[in-house]
Amino acid sequence: MAIRGKEEEKKNGMKITDNMDGESKADKKLQAKYEPGSNISDFKYERYKKAIRDDNVKEIFPDESIFELRKMFDRMMKETGGKQPK
């Protein structure tokens, strides 16, 4: 982008541009990619809920510890009020 309000300077036959708003553009791009509240455990939890509905938890999470499965189960029971999702 050329600086507005001034004559465009040329060097070696090319326009000289500045990048004065580059930092704000970079911040906007970073904020667009960031979604607060989402993380890996949320994705794992969504997979767990689907596995519960399909009745195949052992096939989806064969190596998961019983404690981690219990945490996800407790979270699901808290969200659904003690009912299994359909």
Secondary structure, 3 states (H helix, E strand, C coil): CCCCCCCCCEECCEECCCCCCHHHHHHHHHHHHCCCCCCHHHHHHHHHHHHHHHCCHHHHCCCCCHHHHHHHHHHHHHHHCCCCCC
